[in-house]
């Protein structure tokens, strides 16, 4: 079962007069099998009509330093989205 989240649940319970902290709400949610909704990375779903690029290194013998380079993107979840970190 999915719900808005741990912080929202704690706030709602405190507003109703219950004395709870984050750890108690977290434990109760885990015991009851409730998971919070949150954004998930969509890193492998291409946009409709998006061009698929060929793998250019297939069959290439890499024999010396600096012959090929690569880059990586790191997805860091923040608030309501993601921060993209690239070197």
N, C-alpha and C positions, 0 to 999 in steps of 0.2 A: 504494500500500500504506500503511495507516495503523498507527501504533504509539503507545505511551503518551506519548512526548515526548522532547525533546532532553535535558533534565536527567536523566531516568530512564535513557536510553541511556548517557550519560556515566558515571553512577554504576555501572551494571552493568559497563561495560567496565573501569573502574578497579578494581572489586571482583575482576575476573578477572585483574588484573595488567597491563593495558594502560596505557601512559602517554598519555592523551589530555586535551585541554582542550575547552571548549565550542565553540570555533571549528572545530576539526578534526572533531568529531562533526557539527556543522552542515554543513560542507562535504561530508562523506561521505554524509550523509542526502540532501542536495540532488543529489549526483552519482548516487546510486542511485534517486532518485525516491521517497524515503520521506517522508511527511508526518506530522506529529504530530497526534494526536487532541486536540481541545479543544472547549469549549462554543461553540456558535454562537448568535447572537441569534435568537430566535423572535418577532420583532416584528410579523410580518404574519400569523401563524397564529392565528385566533380560536379560543377554546375552544368545544367543541360546545354548541350551544344559546345562544350569546352573542348578545345583541341588536345589530343593526346600526343605528347612529344616522344620521339623515338629515343632509345637508350644509345647514346653516341659512343660509349666506350666498349661496346660488344666487339670482341675480336681484336682489340687493341692491346698490344704487349706494352705494359708499363715498365720501362727499363731504367729510368733515371729520376732523381729528385726533381720536383717542380714540373714534371711533365703533365700531370693532371691536378686539378684542384676540385674541392667540393665545398659545399656550404650546408649549414643545418639551421633549422628554425625551431626554437623552443617555445612551447605554448605554456604560459603561466596563468592559471585561473585567478581572476580578480573580480570582486563584486559581482557584476552581472555580465561578464564577458571574459575575454582573454587578452593578455599582453603578449605580443609576439616579439621574441628576442632573437635577433640574427647577428652573427659575428661580422 
